[in-house]
Amino acid sequence: MKERCPARPDKGSNLLSFPSDFTVVDIESTGGSAAVAEIIEISALRYRNDKFEAAFSSLVKPSTHIPYFITMLTGITDAMVADAPERKGVLRDFWEFLGDDIIIGHNVNFDVNFLYDELALHLGHSLKNDFVDVLRLSRIYLPNLINHKQVTVAEHFGIDTAGAHRALKDTEICAENYLRIKDIALRG
């Protein structure tokens, strides 16, 4: 079992706000528990003044095989990550790409905790970036949806969800959901 950070003392705050400059982040992992799972894909989309500026996306070579359930969910196979970049290099590149940006994500606390632990363990960095959870926003501004899964929110807005559960596609979906919910909130 990997050692994980027992506490996250410098973790950023969960904001209830609508920044215009932000980076949308999503990860895929070998499982649901940050205590034993590993990141196998990281993607991020940087926005300035609510306009797309740049993208980062990389598979990550895990130390163990990818469980069947995860392959069925994400489509990521052991063969796809066999020659993927090593974890430390991908984390360093992601860290540089992210900078001090506010992080946007759907159920983002999961991703932030995973990244916090991985950055601390492998690079000695604390992920101090504040973050905004689109799941939380959808519950506030779209209370009548049957659920608030990212795909459900996207379908509500007519956003194409083909390819969901891969990190880059999920960041694209999340960004569109965020911008549409922001529009509702600011018009309301």
N, CA and C of each residue as an Amber inpcrd file, in Angstrom:
protein
   564
   0.8430000  -1.1830000   0.0000000   0.0000000   0.0000000   0.0000000
   0.8880000   1.2460000   0.0000000   0.5200000   2.2410000  -0.7780000
   1.2720000   3.4870000  -0.8430000   1.0310000   4.3290000   0.3960000
   2.0360000   5.1050000   0.7510000   1.8320000   6.0790000   1.8280000
   1.1140000   7.2850000   1.2450000   0.1530000   7.7850000   1.9450000
  -0.6020000   8.9670000   1.5220000  -0.5300000  10.0150000   2.6060000
  -0.8070000  11.2210000   2.2250000  -0.8200000  12.3180000   3.1890000
  -2.0130000  12.1250000   4.1210000  -1.7850000  11.9920000   5.4230000
  -2.9010000  11.7890000   6.3420000  -3.7630000  13.0450000   6.4870000
  -3.1840000  14.1830000   6.2710000  -3.9250000  15.4450000   6.3480000
  -3.4830000  16.3080000   5.1840000  -4.2810000  17.2640000   4.8430000
  -3.9590000  18.1690000   3.7340000  -4.0040000  19.5990000   4.2670000
  -2.9940000  19.9820000   5.0640000  -3.0550000  21.2450000   5.8050000
  -3.0840000  22.4980000   4.9350000  -2.5100000  22.4350000   3.7460000
  -2.4510000  23.6260000   2.8910000  -3.4500000  23.5820000   1.7470000
  -4.3790000  22.6450000   1.7930000  -5.3400000  22.4870000   0.7080000
  -6.1390000  23.7730000   0.5210000  -6.3930000  24.1080000  -0.7460000
  -7.1710000  25.2950000  -1.0660000  -8.6040000  25.1890000  -0.5770000
  -9.3420000  26.2750000  -0.7450000 -10.7280000  26.3540000  -0.2710000
 -11.7130000  26.0270000  -1.3830000 -12.8430000  25.4520000  -0.9960000
 -13.9400000  25.1770000  -1.9050000 -14.7650000  26.4560000  -2.0260000
 -14.6730000  27.1290000  -3.1600000 -15.3170000  28.4280000  -3.3630000
 -16.7160000  28.2640000  -3.9510000 -17.5870000  29.1540000  -3.5970000
 -18.8910000  29.2580000  -4.2380000 -18.8660000  30.5780000  -4.9990000
 -18.2160000  30.5210000  -6.1670000 -18.0370000  31.7410000  -6.9610000
 -17.9270000  31.3590000  -8.4330000 -17.8280000  32.3630000  -9.2870000
 -17.7810000  32.1560000 -10.7260000 -16.5970000  32.9040000 -11.3330000
 -15.3800000  32.3920000 -11.1520000 -14.2220000  33.0670000 -11.7310000
 -14.2520000  33.0040000 -13.2580000 -13.5960000  33.9670000 -13.8830000
 -13.4670000  33.9930000 -15.3400000 -12.1230000  33.4370000 -15.8000000
 -11.1430000  33.4400000 -14.9120000  -9.8320000  32.8530000 -15.1810000
  -9.7130000  31.6160000 -14.3040000  -9.5250000  30.4400000 -14.9220000
  -9.5430000  29.1860000 -14.1790000  -8.9450000  28.0780000 -15.0300000
  -8.7160000  26.9310000 -14.4120000  -8.3110000  25.7280000 -15.1320000
  -9.2260000  24.5840000 -14.7140000  -9.8520000  23.9560000 -15.7010000
 -10.7090000  22.8000000 -15.4760000  -9.8040000  21.5700000 -15.4120000
  -9.9910000  20.7480000 -14.3810000  -9.1140000  19.5990000 -14.1490000
  -9.9460000  18.3340000 -13.9940000  -9.4340000  17.2280000 -14.5500000
 -10.0430000  15.9260000 -14.3310000  -8.9500000  14.8690000 -14.3540000
  -9.1360000  13.8450000 -13.5240000  -8.2260000  12.7070000 -13.5220000
  -9.0150000  11.4290000 -13.7250000  -8.3350000  10.4110000 -14.1890000
  -8.8400000   9.0460000 -14.1650000  -7.8630000   8.2650000 -13.3040000
  -8.3860000   7.2960000 -12.5550000  -7.5330000   6.5500000 -11.6350000
  -7.8260000   5.0550000 -11.7240000  -7.0000000   4.2760000 -11.0290000
  -7.1850000   2.8240000 -11.0150000  -8.2860000   2.3880000 -10.0660000
  -8.9090000   3.3270000  -9.3650000  -9.9850000   2.9740000  -8.4550000
 -10.4720000   4.1750000  -7.6870000 -11.4130000   3.9530000  -6.7900000
 -12.0490000   5.0490000  -6.0900000 -11.3670000   5.5410000  -4.8410000
 -10.4510000   4.7730000  -4.2780000  -9.8540000   5.1600000  -3.0100000
  -8.4700000   5.7650000  -3.2190000  -8.3060000   6.9960000  -2.7880000
  -7.0120000   7.6590000  -2.9140000  -5.9440000   6.9600000  -2.0790000
  -6.3590000   6.1360000  -1.1230000  -5.3940000   5.4410000  -0.2640000
  -4.6170000   4.3660000  -1.0200000  -5.2250000   3.7610000  -2.0320000
  -4.5530000   2.6700000  -2.7340000  -4.5140000   2.8270000  -4.2470000
  -5.3160000   3.6870000  -4.8080000  -5.4020000   3.8360000  -6.2640000
  -4.3410000   4.7900000  -6.7840000  -4.1410000   4.7580000  -8.0900000
  -3.1700000   5.6270000  -8.7430000  -3.8240000   6.3760000  -9.8910000
  -3.3270000   7.5660000 -10.1630000  -3.7700000   8.3400000 -11.3160000
  -3.2210000   7.6810000 -12.5770000  -4.1060000   7.5130000 -13.5890000
  -3.6650000   6.9700000 -14.8680000  -3.8490000   7.9660000 -16.0150000
  -4.5180000   9.0980000 -15.7260000  -4.6790000  10.1410000 -16.7400000
  -4.9880000  11.4610000 -16.0440000  -4.3480000  12.5280000 -16.5170000
  -4.6090000  13.8850000 -16.0180000  -4.8540000  14.7730000 -17.2310000
  -5.9170000  15.5690000 -17.1670000  -6.1820000  16.5710000 -18.2060000
  -6.5820000  17.8780000 -17.5520000  -6.2550000  18.9600000 -18.2240000
  -6.5770000  20.3000000 -17.7240000  -6.7630000  21.2430000 -18.9090000
  -7.7550000  22.1190000 -18.7850000  -8.0360000  23.1480000 -19.7910000
  -7.9580000  24.5020000 -19.1150000  -7.0980000  25.3710000 -19.6110000
  -6.9470000  26.7130000 -19.0390000  -7.8620000  27.6890000 -19.7900000
  -8.5820000  28.5020000 -18.9910000  -9.4690000  29.5270000 -19.5350000
  -9.0550000  30.8900000 -19.0020000  -9.1270000  31.8820000 -19.8640000
  -8.9240000  33.2720000 -19.4900000 -10.1040000  34.0680000 -20.0100000
 -10.7280000  34.8320000 -19.1130000 -11.9270000  35.6010000 -19.4490000
 -12.9900000  34.6860000 -20.0810000 -13.1590000  33.4970000 -19.4850000
 -14.1240000  32.4880000 -19.9170000 -13.8730000  31.9440000 -21.3200000
 -12.6820000  32.1510000 -21.8680000 -12.3260000  31.6490000 -23.2060000
 -11.1850000  30.6520000 -23.0770000 -11.3050000  29.5560000 -23.8180000
 -10.2690000  28.5320000 -23.8140000  -8.9340000  29.1170000 -24.2590000
  -7.8760000  28.7610000 -23.5270000  -6.5390000  29.2430000 -23.8650000
  -5.5490000  28.1240000 -24.1810000  -5.5230000  27.0650000 -23.3570000
  -4.5210000  26.0130000 -23.5530000  -4.9890000  24.7210000 -22.8990000
  -4.4040000  23.6030000 -23.3720000  -4.7700000  22.2920000 -22.8440000
  -3.5330000  21.5170000 -22.4100000  -3.7380000  20.6770000 -21.4100000
  -2.7340000  19.7220000 -20.9520000  -3.4360000  18.3790000 -20.8140000
  -2.8330000  17.3180000 -21.3250000  -3.4180000  15.9980000 -21.1570000
  -2.3390000  14.9410000 -21.3090000  -2.3430000  13.9830000 -20.3850000
  -1.3650000  12.9030000 -20.4560000  -1.8820000  11.6660000 -19.7420000
  -1.6140000  10.5230000 -20.3390000  -1.7520000   9.2730000 -19.6250000
  -0.5850000   9.1890000 -18.6460000  -0.7230000   8.3580000 -17.6220000
   0.3080000   8.1740000 -16.6070000   0.5380000   6.6770000 -16.4330000
   1.7950000   6.2690000 -16.4470000   2.1160000   4.8530000 -16.2790000
   1.9200000   4.4430000 -14.8180000   0.9790000   3.5260000 -14.5460000
   0.7730000   3.0770000 -13.1650000   1.7690000   1.9800000 -12.7950000
   1.8660000   1.7000000 -11.5130000   2.7700000   0.6440000 -11.0470000
   2.0910000  -0.7240000 -11.0290000   0.7720000  -0.7550000 -11.2230000
   0.0260000  -2.0120000 -11.2520000  -0.8910000  -2.0250000 -12.4650000
  -1.5410000  -3.1530000 -12.6900000  -2.4500000  -3.2240000 -13.8390000
  -3.7440000  -2.4560000 -13.5400000  -4.4320000  -2.0850000 -14.5920000
  -5.6970000  -1.3590000 -14.4770000  -6.8210000  -2.3750000 -14.2880000
  -7.6230000  -2.2090000 -13.2470000  -8.7370000  -3.1490000 -13.0290000
  -9.7230000  -3.1530000 -14.2060000 -10.3120000  -4.3010000 -14.4370000
 -11.2620000  -4.4850000 -15.5290000 -12.3720000  -3.4340000 -15.4860000
 -12.9270000  -3.1830000 -14.2930000 -14.0010000  -2.2080000 -14.1560000
 -13.5690000  -0.8290000 -14.6690000 -12.3590000  -0.4340000 -14.3550000
 -11.8570000   0.8780000 -14.7880000 -11.6680000   0.8950000 -16.2970000
 -11.1590000  -0.1820000 -16.8640000 -11.0220000  -0.2630000 -18.3170000
 -12.3910000  -0.1640000 -18.9830000 -13.3980000  -0.8450000 -18.4200000
 -14.7380000  -0.7850000 -19.0030000 -15.3300000   0.6210000 -18.8940000
 -15.0500000   1.3240000 -17.8010000 -15.5760000   2.6730000 -17.5980000
 -14.8750000   3.7040000 -18.4700000 -13.5450000   3.6510000 -18.4930000
 -12.7620000   4.7080000 -19.1490000 -12.2790000   4.3510000 -20.5490000
 -12.1480000   3.0630000 -20.8050000 -11.5510000   2.6340000 -22.0650000
 -10.0320000   2.5980000 -22.0100000  -9.4500000   2.9750000 -20.8700000
  -7.9910000   2.9730000 -20.7360000  -7.5400000   1.5570000 -20.3820000
  -6.6360000   1.0200000 -21.1940000  -6.1530000  -0.3500000 -21.0140000
  -4.7010000  -0.3480000 -20.5320000  -4.2780000  -1.5120000 -20.0520000
  -2.8760000  -1.6770000 -19.6610000  -1.9590000  -1.3810000 -20.8420000
  -2.3450000  -1.8140000 -22.0390000  -1.5230000  -1.5800000 -23.2280000
  -1.3660000  -0.0750000 -23.5050000  -2.4240000   0.6960000 -23.2630000
  -2.3710000   2.1460000 -23.5250000  -1.3900000   2.8580000 -22.6060000
  -1.2420000   2.3670000 -21.3820000  -0.3600000   3.0440000 -20.4190000
   1.0150000   2.3960000 -20.3030000   1.2390000   1.3040000 -21.0420000
   2.5190000   0.5840000 -20.9460000   3.7050000   1.4930000 -21.2600000
   3.5500000   2.3730000 -22.2390000   4.6250000   3.2870000 -22.6260000
   4.3080000   4.7350000 -22.2600000   3.3450000   4.9370000 -21.3630000
   2.9790000   6.2910000 -20.9290000   4.1220000   6.8870000 -20.1020000
   4.1730000   8.2030000 -20.0140000   5.2070000   8.8470000 -19.1940000
   5.0940000   8.4470000 -17.7280000   6.2210000   8.4890000 -17.0500000
   6.2600000   8.1790000 -15.6180000   5.5290000   9.2590000 -14.8240000
   5.0020000   8.8760000 -13.7010000   4.1810000   9.7130000 -12.8280000
   4.8500000  11.0440000 -12.4750000   6.0760000  10.9950000 -12.0100000
   6.7330000  12.2040000 -11.5210000   6.8390000  13.2800000 -12.6050000
   7.1850000  12.8750000 -13.8270000   7.2880000  13.8330000 -14.9300000
   5.9480000  14.4420000 -15.3060000   4.9040000  13.6050000 -15.3410000
   3.5640000  14.1120000 -15.6720000   3.0920000  15.0770000 -14.5910000
   3.3070000  14.7080000 -13.3330000   2.9030000  15.5970000 -12.2310000
   3.6470000  16.9220000 -12.2910000   4.9370000  16.8970000 -12.6090000
   5.7150000  18.1400000 -12.7220000   5.1570000  19.0230000 -13.8470000
   4.8780000  18.4060000 -14.9950000   4.3310000  19.1730000 -16.1290000
   2.9510000  19.7400000 -15.7970000   2.1170000  18.9320000 -15.1370000
   0.7940000  19.4090000 -14.7300000   0.9270000  20.5730000 -13.7570000
   1.7920000  20.4380000 -12.7670000   2.0250000  21.4800000 -11.7590000
   2.3960000  22.8080000 -12.4260000   3.2890000  22.7490000 -13.3950000
   3.7110000  23.9580000 -14.1210000   2.5630000  24.5320000 -14.9460000
   1.7700000  23.6660000 -15.5640000   0.6340000  24.1230000 -16.3660000
  -0.4120000  24.8030000 -15.4930000  -0.7080000  24.2200000 -14.3480000
  -1.7680000  24.7190000 -13.4680000  -1.4170000  26.0580000 -12.8340000
  -0.1930000  26.2100000 -12.3880000   0.1950000  27.4460000 -11.7130000
  -0.6960000  27.7200000 -10.5120000  -1.0950000  28.9670000 -10.3410000
  -1.9220000  29.3850000  -9.2060000  -3.4100000  29.4500000  -9.5280000
  -3.8050000  28.9090000 -10.6610000  -5.1970000  29.0230000 -11.1000000
  -6.1840000  28.4050000 -10.1160000  -7.3810000  28.9560000 -10.1240000
  -8.5100000  28.3230000  -9.4590000  -8.8620000  27.0860000 -10.2830000
  -9.0870000  25.9840000  -9.6070000  -9.4420000  24.7250000 -10.2630000
 -10.9640000  24.6190000 -10.3370000 -11.4520000  24.2140000 -11.5110000
 -12.8680000  23.9270000 -11.7180000 -12.9730000  22.4370000 -12.0070000
 -13.9800000  21.7820000 -11.4320000 -14.1830000  20.3720000 -11.7260000
 -15.5280000  19.8970000 -11.2180000 -15.9390000  18.7380000 -11.6990000
 -17.1930000  18.1280000 -11.2660000 -16.8630000  17.1390000 -10.1620000
 -17.4580000  17.3140000  -9.0010000 -17.0920000  16.5420000  -7.8100000
 -15.5820000  16.6910000  -7.5880000 -15.1380000  17.9250000  -7.6910000
 -13.7190000  18.2560000  -7.7890000 -12.9200000  17.9100000  -6.5430000
 -13.5600000  17.7960000  -5.4050000 -12.8210000  17.4620000  -4.1900000
 -12.0850000  16.1260000  -4.3440000 -12.7010000  15.1810000  -5.0330000
 -12.0650000  13.8900000  -5.3040000 -10.7510000  14.1010000  -6.0600000
 -10.7920000  14.8590000  -7.1540000  -9.6050000  15.0970000  -7.9710000
  -8.5510000  15.8870000  -7.1960000  -8.9940000  16.9170000  -6.4840000
  -8.0730000  17.7550000  -5.7200000  -7.3560000  16.9300000  -4.6540000
  -8.0820000  16.0800000  -3.9340000  -7.4470000  15.2460000  -2.9120000
  -6.4220000  14.2950000  -3.5190000  -6.7930000  13.6580000  -4.6200000
  -5.8740000  12.7620000  -5.3060000  -4.6100000  13.5130000  -5.7220000
  -4.8060000  14.6570000  -6.3750000  -3.6630000  15.4370000  -6.8540000
  -2.8370000  15.9820000  -5.7040000  -3.4930000  16.4200000  -4.6460000
  -2.7640000  16.9180000  -3.4740000  -1.8110000  15.8280000  -2.9690000
  -2.3560000  14.6290000  -2.7750000  -1.5530000  13.5250000  -2.2610000
  -0.4070000  13.1600000  -3.2110000  -0.7120000  13.0650000  -4.4890000
   0.3070000  12.6910000  -5.4700000   1.4090000  13.7500000  -5.5730000
   1.0230000  15.0290000  -5.6000000   2.0150000  16.1060000  -5.6870000
   2.8840000  16.1540000  -4.4310000   2.2730000  15.9390000  -3.2770000
   3.0350000  15.9350000  -2.0210000   3.9880000  14.7480000  -1.9730000
   3.5040000  13.5850000  -2.3450000   4.2830000  12.3560000  -2.2680000
   5.4440000  12.3450000  -3.2580000   5.1950000  12.7730000  -4.4850000
   6.1970000  12.6330000  -5.5410000   7.0300000  13.8870000  -5.7940000
   6.4800000  15.0730000  -5.5010000   7.2120000  16.3100000  -5.7770000
   7.4510000  17.1660000  -4.5400000   6.7990000  16.8290000  -3.4330000
   6.9480000  17.6340000  -2.2250000   6.1950000  18.9500000  -2.2780000
   5.1930000  19.0610000  -3.1650000   4.3900000  20.2820000  -3.3080000
   3.0320000  20.1040000  -2.6370000   2.5000000  21.1870000  -2.0740000
   1.1280000  21.2030000  -1.5770000   0.2460000  21.8700000  -2.6230000
  -0.8670000  21.2300000  -2.9490000  -1.8190000  21.8130000  -3.8900000
  -2.6690000  22.8110000  -3.1200000  -2.3010000  24.0820000  -3.1940000
  -2.9480000  25.1400000  -2.4160000  -4.0480000  25.8640000  -3.1930000
  -4.2220000  25.4890000  -4.4530000  -5.1890000  26.1730000  -5.3080000
  -6.6050000  26.0450000  -4.7650000  -7.3410000  27.1680000  -4.7650000
  -8.7610000  27.1220000  -4.4490000  -9.4860000  26.4260000  -5.5990000
 -10.7010000  25.9680000  -5.3460000 -11.4200000  25.2080000  -6.3560000
 -12.9150000  25.4900000  -6.2860000 -13.5880000  25.2660000  -7.4160000
 -15.0330000  25.4280000  -7.5470000 -15.5970000  24.1070000  -8.0390000
 -16.6280000  23.6120000  -7.3510000 -17.2300000  22.3260000  -7.6840000
 -18.4890000  22.5260000  -8.5250000 -18.4410000  22.0750000  -9.7680000
 -19.5840000  22.2110000 -10.6680000 -20.7460000  21.3270000 -10.2060000
 -20.4640000  20.2180000  -9.5400000 -21.5300000  19.4070000  -8.9530000
 -22.3320000  20.2450000  -7.9550000 -21.6410000  20.9280000  -7.0840000
 -22.2900000  21.8000000  -6.0860000 -23.1060000  22.8980000  -6.7760000
 -22.5320000  23.5180000  -7.8020000 -23.2450000  24.5770000  -8.5270000
 -24.5040000  24.0290000  -9.2050000 -24.3930000  22.8120000  -9.7760000
 -25.5640000  22.2470000 -10.4650000 -26.6920000  21.9630000  -9.4850000
 -26.3420000  21.5540000  -8.2810000 -27.3810000  21.3060000  -7.2680000
 -28.0870000  22.6010000  -6.8660000 -27.3600000  23.6970000  -6.8650000
 -27.9380000  24.9970000  -6.4960000 -28.7700000  25.5780000  -7.6370000
 -28.2060000  25.5830000  -8.8530000 -28.8340000  26.3000000  -9.9660000
 -29.6900000  25.4240000 -10.8860000 -29.5980000  24.1010000 -10.7300000
 -30.4290000  23.1780000 -11.5130000 -31.0820000  22.1610000 -10.5610000
 -31.8570000  22.6440000  -9.6090000 -32.3580000  21.7570000  -8.5480000
 -33.3410000  20.6950000  -9.0330000 -33.9240000  20.8500000 -10.1930000
 -34.9610000  19.9340000 -10.6390000 -34.4580000  18.7620000 -11.4790000
 -33.1440000  18.6460000 -11.6820000 -32.6140000  17.5100000 -12.4320000
 -32.8200000  16.2280000 -11.6270000 -32.9360000  15.1000000 -12.3410000
 -33.1560000  13.8250000 -11.6430000 -31.9250000  13.4120000 -10.8250000
 -30.7500000  13.8140000 -11.2740000 -29.5050000  13.6670000 -10.5200000
 -28.5460000  14.7280000 -11.0400000 -27.4010000  14.8260000 -10.4460000
 -26.4640000  15.8810000 -10.8420000 -25.1370000  15.3170000 -11.3330000
 -25.2000000  14.1150000 -11.9220000 -24.0190000  13.5530000 -12.5620000
 -23.6180000  14.4790000 -13.7000000 -22.3300000  14.4940000 -14.0050000
 -21.8390000  15.4030000 -15.0550000 -22.5580000  15.1760000 -16.3830000
 -22.7760000  13.9190000 -16.7620000 -23.4370000  13.6110000 -18.0230000
 -24.8870000  14.0840000 -18.0010000 -25.5660000  13.9480000 -16.8820000
 -26.9560000  14.4110000 -16.7650000 -27.0410000  15.9190000 -16.9480000
 -26.1220000  16.6460000 -16.3190000 -26.0900000  18.1040000 -16.4570000
 -25.8190000  18.4740000 -17.9170000 -24.8660000  17.7890000 -18.5270000
 -24.5240000  18.0690000 -19.9300000 -25.7030000  17.7910000 -20.8520000
 -26.3840000  16.6800000 -20.6330000 -27.5370000  16.3530000 -21.4740000
 -28.6360000  17.3930000 -21.3020000 -28.7930000  17.9240000 -20.0930000
 -29.7500000  19.0010000 -19.8520000 -29.4560000  20.1980000 -20.7560000
 -28.1810000  20.4770000 -20.9590000 -27.7730000  21.6200000 -21.7950000
 -27.6050000  21.2540000 -23.2700000 -27.7900000  19.9840000 -23.6280000
 -27.6120000  19.5580000 -25.0160000 -26.1500000  19.4420000 -25.4310000
 -25.2710000  19.1940000 -24.4690000 -23.8390000  19.0660000 -24.7300000
 -23.5290000  17.6170000 -25.0900000 -22.7240000  17.4070000 -26.1220000
 -22.3110000  16.0740000 -26.5560000 -21.4730000  15.4090000 -25.4690000
 -21.8690000  14.2220000 -25.0560000 -21.1480000  13.5030000 -23.9980000
 -20.4080000  12.2700000 -24.5180000 -20.3790000  12.0700000 -25.8270000
 -19.6550000  10.9180000 -26.3800000 -18.1900000  11.0070000 -25.9510000
 -17.6830000   9.9090000 -25.4270000 -16.3000000   9.8790000 -24.9640000
 -16.1270000  10.2400000 -23.4990000 -17.2550000  10.4120000 -22.7840000
 -17.1750000  10.7280000 -21.3520000 -16.4150000   9.6310000 -20.6130000
 -15.8610000   9.9880000 -19.4780000 -15.0570000   9.1270000 -18.6090000
 -13.6200000   8.9820000 -19.0900000 -13.2160000   9.8230000 -20.0210000
 -11.8030000  10.0420000 -20.3090000 -11.5280000  11.4700000 -19.8490000
 -10.3690000  11.6990000 -19.2840000 -10.0980000  12.9650000 -18.6060000
 -10.2560000  14.1840000 -19.5110000  -9.7230000  14.1360000 -20.7280000
  -9.8160000  15.3120000 -21.5880000 -11.2640000  15.6120000 -21.9610000
 -12.0180000  14.5970000 -22.3460000 -13.4270000  14.8110000 -22.6950000
 -14.2060000  15.3050000 -21.4770000 -13.9050000  14.7480000 -20.3020000
 -14.6000000  15.1890000 -19.0920000 -14.2900000  16.6410000 -18.7530000
 -13.0650000  17.1090000 -19.0230000 -12.7700000  18.5320000 -18.7890000
 -13.5520000  19.4010000 -19.7640000 -13.7000000  18.9480000 -20.9930000
 -14.4610000  19.7150000 -21.9890000 -15.9320000  19.8100000 -21.5710000
 -16.5040000  18.6730000 -21.1550000 -17.8970000  18.6610000 -20.6980000
 -18.0560000  19.5580000 -19.4790000 -17.1500000  19.4250000 -18.5300000
 -17.2230000  20.2110000 -17.2950000 -17.1410000  21.7070000 -17.5840000
 -16.2440000  22.0940000 -18.4770000 -16.0970000  23.5140000 -18.8170000
 -17.3980000  24.0630000 -19.3960000 -18.0210000  23.3110000 -20.3040000
 -19.2870000  23.7500000 -20.8960000 -20.3810000  23.8380000 -19.8400000
 -20.4610000  22.8190000 -18.9730000 -21.4570000  22.8600000 -17.8970000
 -21.2390000  24.0810000 -17.0060000 -20.0010000  24.3040000 -16.6070000
 -19.6780000  25.4410000 -15.7350000 -20.0920000  26.7660000 -16.3780000
 -19.7170000  26.9650000 -17.6360000 -20.0280000  28.2380000 -18.2960000
 -21.5350000  28.4400000 -18.4510000 -22.2790000  27.3780000 -18.6880000
 -23.7440000  27.5130000 -18.8170000 -24.3910000  27.7740000 -17.4600000
 -23.9130000  27.1060000 -16.4180000 -24.4510000  27.3720000 -15.0890000
 -24.0800000  28.7930000 -14.6580000 -22.8850000  29.2300000 -14.9770000
 -22.4640000  30.6010000 -14.6660000 -23.3930000  31.6030000 -15.3330000
 -23.7340000  31.3340000 -16.5710000 -24.6520000  32.2290000 -17.3060000
 -26.0160000  32.2980000 -16.6140000 -26.5320000  31.1490000 -16.1810000
 -27.8000000  31.1170000 -15.4540000 -27.7090000  31.9160000 -14.1770000
 -26.6270000  31.6940000 -13.4290000 -26.4530000  32.3770000 -12.1300000
 -26.3390000  33.8830000 -12.2980000 -25.6070000  34.3310000 -13.2950000
 -25.3940000  35.7670000 -13.4690000 -26.6030000  36.4530000 -14.0850000
 -27.4310000  35.7120000 -14.8230000 -28.6620000  36.2950000 -15.3630000
 -29.7580000  36.3490000 -14.2990000 -29.6980000  35.3710000 -13.3470000
 -30.7530000  35.2030000 -12.3720000 -30.7970000  36.2810000 -11.3530000
